[in-house]
Amino acid sequence: VSEPSPAPVSESVDEVSGLARRAGQHFLDTYVEPGGRVRRIDENDDTVSEGQAYALLISLGLDDELRFQTVWSWTQQNLQQRDGLLAWHWAQGQVVDAQPAIDADVLTAYALALASQRFDRPDLLEDAKQVARAVLETATIPALEGHILVPPWATQRRLVNPSYLVP
């Protein structure tokens, strides 16, 4: 019995990588203002913390330190709260809902930690730790094997939303 041969791949790894890079660049060019705000151009021109986190990850993937720093600076100045978490919704020049979207905070901390290594920036690791500590302190509940991520409003009621089980 012979092993089945793999299905033919229509695109090479280089082609897929090129497509991914172009898609990432298109996202940054289309949605990120020069000052670092990610605009939801199809949602009344507002901004959400998830969009900021995605722009950080995409900038990191494209090895674009300047864009990464610009997005992070805008995020810090406009969304980061005293506890370290990010307000999830900004519109018309101000935060309109300071409640965090914890998945965005986790992705932001992850992007900052990776960027600290990639760009040799210890300051970004400190920023990552600040966000991660805030997530751990305000948006987790104890479980058998550590902690489970939950929205901050659900910690007292110990409600678990499976969509928050991010890797």
VONULUM-140979 format. One record per residue: residue in three letters; x, y, z of N, C-alpha, C, CB in turn. Coordinates in steps of 0.001 Angstrom, whole numbers, always signed. Each point is the difference from the previous one (the first is absolute). Glycine has a CB too. Layout:
<nuros>
+------+---------+---------+---------+---------+---------+---------+---------+---------+---------+---------+---------+---------+
! resn !     n_u !     n_v !     n_w !    ca_u !    ca_v !    ca_w !     c_u !     c_v !     c_w !    cb_u !    cb_v !    cb_w !
+------+---------+---------+---------+---------+---------+---------+---------+---------+---------+---------+---------+---------+
!  ala !       X !       Y !       Z !       X !       Y !       Z !       X !       Y !       Z !       X !       Y !       Z !
...
+------+---------+---------+---------+---------+---------+---------+---------+---------+---------+---------+---------+---------+
</nuros>
This chain:
<nuros>
+------+---------+---------+---------+---------+---------+---------+---------+---------+---------+---------+---------+---------+
! resn !     n_u !     n_v !     n_w !    ca_u !    ca_v !    ca_w !     c_u !     c_v !     c_w !    cb_u !    cb_v !    cb_w !
+------+---------+---------+---------+---------+---------+---------+---------+---------+---------+---------+---------+---------+
!  val !    +857 !   -1178 !      +0 !    -857 !   +1178 !      +0 !    +891 !   +1225 !      +0 !   -1860 !   -1219 !   +1223 !
!  ser !   +1610 !   +2074 !   -2153 !    +803 !   +1224 !     -58 !    -747 !   +1148 !    +673 !   +1087 !    -783 !   -2140 !
!  glu !    -301 !   +1739 !   +2591 !    -569 !   +1191 !    +634 !    -616 !    +881 !   -1074 !   +1696 !     -98 !   +1879 !
!  pro !   -2807 !    +744 !   -1574 !    -570 !    +920 !    -988 !    +932 !   +1185 !    -194 !   -2337 !    -703 !    +631 !
!  ser !   +2423 !   +1145 !   -1850 !    +846 !   +1156 !    -261 !    -735 !   +1264 !    +425 !   +1134 !   -1192 !   -1922 !
!  pro !    -375 !   +2181 !   +2383 !    -657 !   +1236 !    +442 !    -693 !    +698 !   -1162 !   +1711 !    +249 !   +1811 !
!  ala !   -2770 !    +446 !   -1450 !    -722 !    +764 !   -1020 !    +921 !   +1082 !    -551 !   -2227 !    -455 !   +1136 !
!  pro !   +2116 !    +725 !   -2411 !    +859 !   +1045 !    -561 !    -298 !   +1347 !    +644 !    +117 !   -1257 !   -2166 !
!  val !    +916 !   +1996 !   +2410 !    -140 !   +1332 !    +580 !     +71 !    +994 !   -1146 !   +1037 !    -705 !   +2231 !
!  ser !   -2076 !   +1511 !   -2336 !     -58 !    +926 !   -1124 !    +883 !   +1225 !    +216 !   -2313 !    -789 !    -453 !
!  glu !   +2620 !   +1090 !   +1703 !    +832 !   +1163 !    +272 !   +1178 !    -412 !    +868 !   -1995 !   +1529 !    -185 !
!  ser !   +3138 !    -999 !    -105 !   +1184 !    -294 !    +796 !     -51 !    +770 !   +1317 !   +1335 !    -421 !   -2098 !
!  val !    -489 !     +38 !   +3019 !     +91 !    +703 !   +1275 !    +339 !   +1469 !    -233 !    +717 !   -2127 !   +1144 !
!  asp !    +171 !   +2395 !   -2091 !    +357 !   +1382 !    -297 !   -1198 !    +797 !    -521 !   +2331 !    -757 !    -497 !
!  glu !   -3145 !    +114 !    -338 !   -1188 !    +683 !    -520 !    -988 !    +298 !   +1118 !    +313 !   -1144 !   -2205 !
!  val !    -523 !    +170 !   +3086 !    -919 !    +198 !   +1121 !    +541 !   +1088 !    +929 !    -751 !   -2416 !    -149 !
!  ser !   +2052 !   +2382 !    +406 !    +616 !   +1025 !    +838 !    -169 !   +1381 !    -625 !   +1657 !   -1688 !    +843 !
!  gly !   -1475 !   +1773 !   -2127 !    -186 !   +1272 !    -698 !   -1437 !    +488 !     +82 !   +1848 !    -623 !   -1534 !
!  leu !   -2799 !    -299 !   +1377 !   -1411 !    +364 !    +128 !    -304 !    +503 !   +1403 !    -592 !   -1698 !   -1739 !
!  ala !   +1123 !   +1013 !   +2744 !    -232 !    +404 !   +1388 !    +592 !   +1377 !    +273 !      +6 !   -2409 !    +693 !
!  arg !   +1202 !   +2638 !   -1198 !    +643 !   +1306 !    +195 !    -819 !   +1102 !    -671 !   +2263 !   -1115 !    +107 !
!  arg !   -2738 !    +860 !   -1312 !    -806 !   +1012 !    -702 !   -1315 !    +250 !    +732 !   +1035 !    -691 !   -2185 !
!  ala !   -1659 !    -371 !   +2684 !   -1257 !    +167 !    +741 !    +236 !    +800 !   +1277 !    -856 !   -2176 !    -938 !
!  gly !   +1930 !   +1871 !   +1645 !    +333 !    +750 !   +1208 !    +285 !   +1456 !    -301 !    +905 !   -2076 !    +993 !
!  gln !    -138 !   +2318 !   -2040 !    +314 !   +1376 !    -385 !   -1260 !    +740 !    -409 !   +2283 !    -716 !    -734 !
!  his !   -3185 !     +27 !     +23 !   -1268 !    +612 !    -404 !    -817 !    +401 !   +1236 !      +4 !   -1376 !   -2130 !
!  phe !     -59 !    +496 !   +3134 !    -720 !    +331 !   +1227 !    +582 !   +1262 !    +631 !    -525 !   -2438 !    +366 !
!  leu !   +1845 !   +2460 !    -211 !    +636 !   +1158 !    +631 !    -215 !   +1272 !    -808 !   +1706 !   -1522 !    +987 !
!  asp !   -1555 !   +1439 !   -2297 !    -154 !   +1177 !    -853 !   -1439 !    +497 !     -58 !   +1922 !    -805 !   -1336 !
!  thr !   -2878 !    -109 !   +1445 !   -1407 !    +356 !    -124 !    -595 !    +504 !   +1299 !    -189 !   -1683 !   -1784 !
!  tyr !    +535 !   +1043 !   +2901 !    -693 !    +279 !   +1257 !    +796 !    +789 !   +1032 !   -1209 !   -2056 !    -427 !
!  val !   +2513 !   +2126 !    +304 !    +806 !    +670 !   +1025 !    +363 !   +1412 !    -446 !    +916 !   -2220 !    +748 !
!  glu !   -1333 !   +3200 !     +50 !    +356 !   +1395 !    -266 !   +1488 !    +209 !    +274 !   -2344 !    +756 !    +593 !
!  pro !   +2933 !    +283 !   -1166 !   +1417 !    +272 !    +259 !    +328 !    +135 !   +1491 !     +83 !   +1127 !   -2210 !
!  gly !   -1032 !    -677 !   +3020 !    +225 !    +148 !   +1436 !    -139 !   -1277 !    +798 !    -796 !   +2272 !    -259 !
!  gly !    +376 !   -3384 !    -386 !     -82 !   -1285 !    +679 !   -1381 !    -499 !    +367 !   +2159 !    +566 !    +830 !
!  arg !   -3183 !    +223 !   -1093 !   -1359 !    -453 !    +305 !    -501 !    -901 !   -1110 !    -453 !   +2099 !   +1302 !
!  val !    -122 !   -3236 !    -920 !    -627 !    -906 !    -966 !   -1459 !    +407 !    -116 !   +1601 !   -1921 !    +550 !
!  arg !   -1975 !   +2357 !   -1737 !   -1349 !    +485 !    -263 !    -883 !   -1124 !    -525 !    +915 !   +2286 !    -475 !
!  arg !   -2090 !   -2419 !   +1058 !    -991 !    -914 !    -583 !    -807 !    +847 !    -982 !    -130 !   -1533 !   +2101 !
!  ile !    +635 !   +1584 !   -3328 !    -592 !    +891 !    -992 !   -1411 !    -423 !    -385 !   +2282 !    +475 !    -849 !
!  asp !   -2637 !   -1722 !   +1130 !   -1346 !    -480 !    -300 !    -903 !      +3 !   +1238 !    +973 !   -1406 !   -1825 !
!  glu !    -487 !   +1952 !   +2940 !    -759 !     +24 !   +1258 !     +24 !   +1401 !    +608 !    +552 !   -2433 !    +398 !
!  asn !    -954 !   +3414 !   -1136 !     -73 !   +1381 !    +493 !   +1355 !    +584 !    +383 !   -2270 !    -520 !    +805 !
!  asp !   +3339 !     -10 !   -1389 !   +1340 !    +549 !    +198 !    +461 !     -42 !   +1462 !    -422 !   +1463 !   -1959 !
!  asp !     -29 !   -2466 !   +2693 !    +418 !    -133 !   +1380 !   +1226 !    -907 !    +100 !   -2374 !    +361 !    +756 !
!  thr !   +2797 !    -647 !    +465 !   +1171 !    -834 !    +252 !    -311 !    -947 !   +1145 !   +1562 !   +1813 !    -823 !
!  val !   -1091 !   -3058 !    +698 !    -144 !    -973 !   +1079 !   +1374 !    -594 !    +317 !   -2393 !    -529 !    -704 !
!  ser !   +2535 !     +90 !   +1948 !   +1296 !    -515 !    +441 !    +432 !   -1227 !    -794 !    -483 !    +887 !   +2272 !
!  glu !    -457 !   -1684 !   -2747 !    +368 !   -1154 !    -814 !    +722 !    +435 !   -1278 !   -1969 !   -1257 !    +928 !
!  gly !   +1484 !   +2308 !   -1562 !    +649 !    +505 !   -1211 !   +1412 !    +466 !    +274 !   -2218 !    +670 !    -870 !
!  gln !   +2412 !     -12 !   +2009 !   +1347 !    +445 !    +377 !    +908 !   -1214 !    +199 !    -952 !   +2081 !   +1096 !
!  ala !    +431 !   -3115 !    -434 !    +800 !   -1215 !    +238 !    +361 !    -672 !   -1322 !   -1130 !    -320 !   +2229 !
!  tyr !    +183 !    +241 !   -3151 !    +288 !    -620 !   -1301 !   +1072 !    +783 !    -740 !   -2351 !    -870 !    -118 !
!  ala !   +2279 !   +2199 !    +173 !   +1012 !    +820 !    -678 !   +1379 !    -216 !    +617 !   -1760 !   +1708 !    -549 !
!  leu !   +1817 !   -1891 !   +1862 !   +1282 !    -301 !    +647 !    +557 !   -1319 !    -518 !    -720 !   +1264 !   +2054 !
!  leu !    -119 !   -2287 !   -2085 !    +453 !   -1314 !    -465 !    +420 !     +26 !   -1466 !   -1520 !   -1059 !   +1667 !
!  ile !    +757 !   +1745 !   -2490 !    +329 !     +72 !   -1425 !   +1290 !    +783 !    -207 !   -2443 !    -134 !    -585 !
!  ser !   +2594 !   +1247 !   +1288 !   +1240 !    +777 !    -103 !   +1199 !    -843 !    +411 !   -1280 !   +2110 !    +461 !
!  leu !   +1111 !   -2869 !    +587 !   +1061 !    -899 !    +457 !    +321 !   -1031 !   -1070 !    -728 !    +330 !   +2378 !
!  gly !    -308 !    -933 !   -2947 !    +196 !    -999 !   -1053 !    +699 !    +555 !   -1225 !   -2018 !   -1133 !    +818 !
!  leu !   +1808 !   +2411 !   -1076 !    +645 !    +652 !   -1142 !   +1346 !    +617 !    +381 !   -2262 !    +458 !    -958 !
!  asp !   +2644 !    -644 !   +2214 !   +1274 !    +527 !    +495 !     +64 !   +1516 !    -148 !   +1108 !   -2166 !    -596 !
!  asp !   -2242 !   +2824 !    +837 !    -121 !   +1454 !    -156 !     -10 !    +647 !   +1388 !   -1288 !    -269 !   -2190 !
!  glu !   +2482 !    +515 !   +2722 !    +121 !    +534 !   +1359 !    -613 !   +1390 !    +128 !   +2075 !   -1344 !    +285 !
!  leu !   -1899 !   +2179 !   -1290 !    -557 !   +1344 !     +70 !   -1523 !     -36 !     +99 !   +1951 !    +848 !   -1316 !
!  arg !   -2587 !   -1654 !    +475 !   -1466 !     -81 !     +42 !    -443 !    -613 !   +1326 !    -103 !    -223 !   -2522 !
!  phe !    +807 !    -805 !   +2977 !    -324 !    -615 !   +1285 !     +15 !   +1063 !   +1098 !    +982 !   -2206 !    -767 !
!  gln !     +83 !   +2972 !    +830 !    +134 !   +1011 !   +1051 !   -1069 !   +1070 !    -119 !   +2449 !    -428 !     +66 !
!  thr !   -2777 !    +822 !   -1287 !   -1026 !   +1026 !    -199 !   -1358 !    -492 !    +498 !   +1268 !    +884 !   -1987 !
!  val !   -1616 !   -2119 !   +1641 !   -1279 !    -580 !    +446 !      -5 !    -150 !   +1516 !    -246 !   -1226 !   -2193 !
!  trp !   +1341 !    +740 !   +2771 !     +54 !    -190 !   +1445 !     -78 !   +1344 !    +726 !   +1363 !   -2090 !    -331 !
!  ser !    -686 !   +3107 !    -167 !     -55 !   +1317 !    +641 !   -1421 !    +547 !      +9 !   +2356 !    +437 !    -724 !
!  trp !   -3052 !    -551 !    -417 !   -1378 !    +489 !     -46 !    -860 !    -785 !    +992 !    +281 !    +668 !   -2430 !
!  thr !     -81 !   -1971 !   +2474 !    -777 !    -860 !    +893 !    +238 !    +386 !   +1453 !    +122 !   -1865 !   -1676 !
!  gln !   +1132 !   +2050 !   +2046 !    +308 !    +408 !   +1375 !    -652 !   +1331 !    +348 !   +2164 !   -1234 !    -149 !
!  gln !   -2031 !   +2186 !    -738 !    -493 !   +1350 !    +282 !   -1518 !     +90 !     +21 !   +2056 !    +872 !   -1042 !
!  asn !   -2723 !   -1713 !    +269 !   -1448 !    +153 !    -161 !    -853 !   -1111 !    +593 !    +543 !   +1217 !   -2019 !
!  leu !      +2 !   -2415 !   +2179 !    -810 !   -1116 !    +479 !    +455 !    -587 !   +1333 !    -459 !    -486 !   -2354 !
!  gln !   +1752 !    +594 !   +2668 !    +486 !    -675 !   +1203 !    -503 !    +720 !   +1249 !   +2046 !    -787 !   -1247 !
!  gln !   -2639 !      +9 !   +2149 !    -549 !    +522 !   +1243 !   +1041 !    -103 !   +1119 !   -2328 !    -657 !    -734 !
!  arg !   +2036 !   +1244 !   +1866 !    +939 !     -15 !   +1135 !    +380 !   -1409 !    +432 !    -980 !   +2147 !    +747 !
!  asp !     +51 !   -3085 !    -854 !    +306 !   -1367 !    +439 !    +841 !    -770 !   -1021 !   -2132 !     +13 !   +1289 !
!  gly !   +2382 !    +573 !   -2454 !    +806 !    -647 !   -1037 !    -809 !    -592 !   -1133 !   +1635 !    -478 !   +1739 !
!  leu !   -2925 !    +239 !   -1503 !    -855 !    -557 !   -1052 !    -371 !   +1091 !   -1002 !    -910 !   -1726 !   +1610 !
!  leu !    +396 !   +1282 !   -2751 !    -375 !    +923 !   -1066 !   -1511 !    +177 !     -41 !   +2026 !    -678 !   -1316 !
!  ala !   -2466 !   +1927 !   +1223 !   -1416 !    +249 !    -265 !    -305 !    -581 !   -1374 !     -46 !   +2123 !   +1444 !
!  trp !   -1082 !   -2760 !   -1583 !    -254 !    -703 !   -1263 !    -536 !    +906 !   -1095 !    -435 !   -2027 !   +1324 !
!  his !    -193 !   +3176 !    -988 !    -689 !    +762 !   -1041 !    +307 !   +1493 !    +109 !   -1819 !   -1724 !     -25 !
!  trp !   +2251 !   +2296 !   -1091 !    +349 !   +1403 !    -116 !    -723 !    +553 !   -1220 !   +2272 !    -351 !   +1111 !
!  ala !   -2852 !   +1541 !    -970 !    -679 !    +630 !   -1138 !     -26 !   +1509 !    +207 !   -1422 !   -2065 !    -377 !
!  gln !   +1475 !   +2782 !    -712 !    -103 !   +1462 !      +3 !    +946 !    +649 !   +1007 !   -2374 !    -232 !    -705 !
!  gly !   +3593 !    -272 !    +762 !   +1026 !    +632 !    +810 !     +77 !    -399 !   +1454 !    -260 !   +1807 !   -1512 !
!  gln !    -518 !   -2815 !   +1908 !     +35 !    -386 !   +1419 !    -438 !   -1448 !    +206 !    -456 !   +2378 !    +616 !
!  val !    +804 !   -2907 !    +553 !    -463 !   -1330 !    +381 !   -1495 !     +92 !    +263 !   +2264 !    -636 !    +993 !
!  val !   -3032 !    -241 !   -1633 !   -1444 !     -25 !    +228 !    -425 !   -1209 !    +819 !    -315 !   +1216 !   -2143 !
!  asp !   +1202 !   -2195 !   +2286 !    -249 !   -1135 !    +891 !   +1347 !    -486 !    +503 !   -2136 !    -668 !   -1230 !
!  ala !   +2400 !    +874 !   +2510 !   +1297 !    -341 !    +588 !    +118 !   -1476 !    +361 !    +122 !   +2313 !    +871 !
!  gln !   -1210 !   -3059 !    -961 !     +60 !   -1439 !    +282 !   +1022 !    -649 !    -936 !   -2434 !     -19 !    +767 !
!  pro !   +3283 !    -842 !    -265 !    +973 !    -644 !    -892 !    -603 !   -1167 !    -776 !   +1798 !    +678 !   +1577 !
!  ala !   -1229 !    -935 !   -2725 !    -257 !   -1233 !    -752 !   +1252 !    -847 !    +241 !   -1531 !   +1117 !   -1826 !
!  ile !   +1432 !   -2031 !   +2749 !   +1183 !    -692 !    +512 !    +764 !    -744 !   -1083 !   -1165 !    -222 !   +2165 !
!  asp !    +483 !    -277 !   -3186 !    +739 !    -658 !   -1081 !    +966 !    +984 !    -652 !   -1938 !   -1563 !    -404 !
!  ala !   +1539 !   +2821 !    +276 !    +889 !   +1014 !    -565 !   +1175 !    +282 !    +931 !   -1948 !   +1011 !   -1207 !
!  asp !   +1691 !    -997 !   +2503 !   +1078 !    +238 !    +961 !   +1021 !   -1132 !     -30 !   -1591 !   +1289 !   +1445 !
!  val !   +1105 !   -2519 !   -1550 !    +907 !   -1150 !     -76 !    +843 !     +77 !   -1278 !   -1643 !   -1409 !   +1319 !
!  leu !    +998 !   +1698 !   -2446 !    +741 !    +110 !   -1261 !    +999 !   +1159 !     +40 !   -1972 !    -972 !   -1215 !
!  thr !   +1600 !   +2060 !   +1864 !    +901 !   +1138 !    +121 !   +1224 !    -371 !    +826 !   -1947 !   +1564 !    -197 !
!  ala !   +1729 !   -2204 !   +1345 !   +1134 !    -421 !    +835 !    +903 !    -965 !    -764 !   -1404 !    +302 !   +2067 !
!  tyr !    +805 !   -1204 !   -2810 !    +756 !    -968 !    -813 !    +843 !    +719 !   -1058 !   -1806 !   -1724 !    +376 !
!  ala !   +1183 !   +2662 !   -1085 !    +713 !    +757 !   -1038 !   +1145 !    +807 !    +612 !   -2117 !    +134 !   -1363 !
!  leu !   +1870 !    +478 !   +2508 !   +1048 !    +789 !    +650 !   +1176 !    -870 !    +433 !   -1745 !   +1607 !    +775 !
!  ala !   +1449 !   -2783 !    -234 !   +1074 !    -898 !    +430 !    +832 !    -466 !   -1197 !   -1414 !    -750 !   +1945 !
!  leu !    +747 !    +371 !   -3018 !    +728 !    -422 !   -1201 !    +802 !   +1150 !    -603 !   -1776 !   -1705 !    -438 !
!  ala !   +1186 !   +2894 !    +416 !    +690 !   +1158 !    -563 !   +1220 !    +374 !    +833 !   -2172 !    +818 !    -929 !
!  ser !   +2085 !   -1029 !   +2219 !   +1149 !    +274 !    +857 !   +1215 !    -798 !    -449 !   -1547 !    +479 !   +1908 !
!  gln !   +1320 !   -1733 !   -2252 !   +1085 !    -851 !    -489 !    +406 !    +392 !   -1419 !    -825 !   -1869 !   +1459 !
!  arg !    -145 !   +1976 !   -2335 !    +281 !    +269 !   -1416 !    +753 !   +1299 !    -191 !   -2043 !   -1259 !    -605 !
!  phe !   +1608 !   +2305 !   +1321 !    +581 !   +1322 !    -200 !   +1043 !    +356 !   +1064 !   -2137 !    +684 !   -1070 !
!  asp !   +2458 !   -1650 !   +1946 !    +957 !    +209 !   +1086 !    -390 !   +1231 !    +815 !   +1826 !   -1076 !   -1375 !
!  arg !   -3080 !   +1034 !   +1889 !    -577 !   +1133 !    +726 !    -506 !    -468 !   +1366 !    -649 !   +1120 !   -2184 !
!  pro !   +1491 !   -1076 !   +3219 !    -429 !    -412 !   +1338 !   -1198 !    +797 !    +519 !   +2349 !    -658 !    +448 !
!  asp !   -2503 !   +1898 !    -882 !   -1133 !    +808 !    +444 !   -1326 !    -629 !    -421 !   +1435 !   +2050 !    -138 !
!  leu !   -1450 !   -2696 !   -1021 !   -1237 !    -648 !    -448 !    -327 !   -1220 !    +852 !    +441 !    +812 !   -2324 !
!  leu !    +572 !   -1491 !   +2841 !    -246 !   -1127 !    +902 !    -630 !    +505 !   +1295 !   +1948 !   -1271 !    -996 !
!  glu !   -1490 !   +2401 !   +1492 !    -616 !    +579 !   +1197 !   -1460 !    +363 !    -266 !   +2242 !    +884 !    +728 !
!  asp !   -2519 !    -325 !   -1907 !   -1384 !    +311 !    -367 !    -836 !   -1274 !     -77 !    +788 !   +2024 !   -1268 !
!  ala !    -213 !   -3077 !    +693 !    -705 !   -1291 !     -95 !    -329 !    -533 !   +1382 !   +1176 !    -498 !   -2156 !
!  lys !    -225 !    +576 !   +3064 !    -217 !    -485 !   +1365 !   -1097 !    +794 !    +696 !   +2395 !    -715 !    +113 !
!  gln !   -2433 !   +2020 !    -344 !   -1036 !    +822 !    +621 !   -1391 !    -435 !    -460 !   +1617 !   +1920 !    +133 !
!  val !   -1779 !   -2105 !   -1433 !   -1299 !    -426 !    -536 !    -326 !   -1412 !    +489 !    +327 !   +1462 !   -2045 !
!  ala !    +650 !   -2364 !   +1995 !    -234 !   -1388 !    +418 !    -367 !     -82 !   +1479 !   +1607 !    -774 !   -1755 !
!  arg !    -928 !   +1552 !   +2601 !    -329 !      +6 !   +1435 !   -1435 !    +468 !    +216 !   +2414 !    +439 !    +568 !
!  ala !   -2796 !    +605 !   -1301 !   -1363 !    +511 !    +142 !   -1024 !   -1039 !    -420 !    +842 !   +2309 !    -402 !
!  val !    -546 !   -3042 !    -673 !    -903 !   -1071 !    -433 !     -97 !   -1062 !   +1091 !    +585 !    +431 !   -2426 !
!  leu !    +545 !    -872 !   +2936 !      +9 !   -1050 !   +1025 !    -748 !    +444 !   +1259 !   +2193 !    -826 !    -901 !
!  glu !   -2009 !   +2076 !   +1301 !    -609 !    +493 !   +1242 !   -1487 !    +305 !    -128 !   +2202 !    +933 !    +583 !
!  thr !   -2645 !    -528 !   -1762 !   -1382 !    +470 !    -114 !    -892 !    -847 !    -891 !    +888 !   +2231 !    +381 !
!  ala !    -310 !   -3158 !   -1124 !    -818 !    -707 !    -989 !    +273 !   -1497 !     -35 !     -36 !   +2077 !   -1334 !
!  thr !    +355 !   -2641 !   +2484 !    +137 !   -1457 !     +80 !    -664 !    -488 !   +1272 !   +2160 !     +57 !   -1311 !
!  ile !   -2526 !   -1323 !   +1276 !    -501 !    -659 !   +1202 !    +812 !   -1270 !    +205 !   -2347 !    +954 !    -316 !
!  pro !   +2531 !   -1352 !   +1581 !    +774 !   -1216 !    +267 !    -699 !   -1229 !    -578 !    +916 !   +1051 !   +2093 !
!  ala !    -102 !   -1979 !   -2551 !    -504 !   -1262 !    -538 !    +923 !   -1108 !    +496 !    -997 !   +1135 !   -2074 !
!  leu !    +658 !   -2369 !   +1757 !    +818 !   -1130 !    +432 !   +1437 !    +104 !    -484 !   -2041 !   -1394 !      -4 !
!  glu !   +2219 !   +1850 !   -1201 !   +1324 !     +53 !    -619 !    +461 !   +1442 !    -217 !    -472 !   -2193 !   -1116 !
!  gly !    +338 !   +3052 !   +2094 !    +451 !   +1376 !    -161 !   -1156 !    +974 !     +25 !   +1925 !    -822 !   -1313 !
!  his !   -2064 !   +1590 !    +247 !   -1039 !   +1020 !     -96 !    -708 !     -98 !   -1344 !   +1304 !   +1504 !   +1536 !
!  ile !   -2564 !   -1041 !   -1546 !    -781 !     +68 !   -1229 !    -290 !   +1459 !    -283 !   -1030 !   -2289 !    +390 !
!  leu !   +1209 !   +2672 !   -1620 !    -242 !   +1371 !    -441 !   -1499 !    +248 !    -116 !   +2201 !     +28 !   -1235 !
!  val !   -2665 !   +1067 !   +1834 !   -1412 !    +383 !     -65 !     -86 !   +1517 !    -149 !    -694 !   -2000 !   +1421 !
!  pro !    -432 !   +2521 !   -1871 !    -163 !   +1452 !      +2 !     +13 !    +484 !   +1457 !   -1344 !     -59 !   -2188 !
!  pro !   +1883 !   +1248 !   +2459 !     +65 !    +473 !   +1385 !   -1348 !      -5 !    +718 !   +1911 !   +1392 !    -690 !
!  trp !   -2995 !   -1075 !     -15 !   -1307 !     +18 !    +632 !    -463 !   -1396 !    +422 !    -548 !   +2010 !   -1360 !
!  ala !   +1189 !   -3056 !    +852 !    -424 !   -1374 !    +297 !    +803 !    -656 !   +1117 !    -697 !    -186 !   -2359 !
!  thr !   +1690 !    +884 !   +2922 !    +845 !    -644 !   +1006 !    -769 !    -346 !   +1267 !   +1939 !   +1242 !    -922 !
!  gln !   -2785 !    -357 !   +1383 !    -766 !    -270 !   +1221 !   -1025 !   -1104 !    -204 !    +326 !   +2368 !    +675 !
!  arg !    -934 !   -2398 !   -1843 !   -1021 !   -1021 !    -283 !    +627 !   -1285 !    -527 !   -1648 !   +1817 !    -486 !
!  arg !   +2971 !   -1773 !    +218 !    +752 !   -1163 !    -479 !    -601 !    -576 !   -1280 !    +647 !    -502 !   +2361 !
!  leu !    -980 !   +1405 !   -3292 !    -546 !    -398 !   -1298 !   +1138 !    -165 !    -991 !   -2167 !   +1204 !    +475 !
!  val !   +2144 !   -2288 !   -1213 !   +1034 !    -269 !    -982 !    -615 !     +78 !   -1394 !   +1272 !   -1465 !   +1640 !
!  asn !    -635 !   +2250 !   -2502 !    -416 !    +109 !   -1391 !   +1041 !    -742 !    -825 !   -1186 !   +2250 !    +366 !
!  pro !    +829 !   -3339 !   -1028 !   +1000 !    -779 !    -750 !    +771 !    +807 !   -1047 !   -1449 !   -1960 !    +367 !
!  ser !    +878 !   +3048 !    -858 !    +728 !    +788 !    -999 !   +1228 !    +682 !    +620 !   -2161 !    +375 !   -1249 !
!  tyr !   +2228 !    -288 !   +2552 !   +1149 !    +596 !    +674 !   +1113 !   -1017 !    +234 !   -1543 !   +1624 !   +1091 !
!  leu !   +1354 !   -2842 !   -1495 !   +1044 !   -1026 !    +169 !    +976 !     +95 !   -1150 !   -1589 !   -1526 !   +1225 !
!  val !   +2281 !   +2660 !   -1307 !    +977 !    +228 !   -1073 !   +1287 !    -759 !    +315 !    -996 !   +2282 !    -492 !
!  pro !   +1729 !   -2653 !    -550 !   +1259 !    -731 !    +254 !    +996 !    +847 !    +781 !    -361 !   -1293 !   -2104 !
+------+---------+---------+---------+---------+---------+---------+---------+---------+---------+---------+---------+---------+
</nuros>
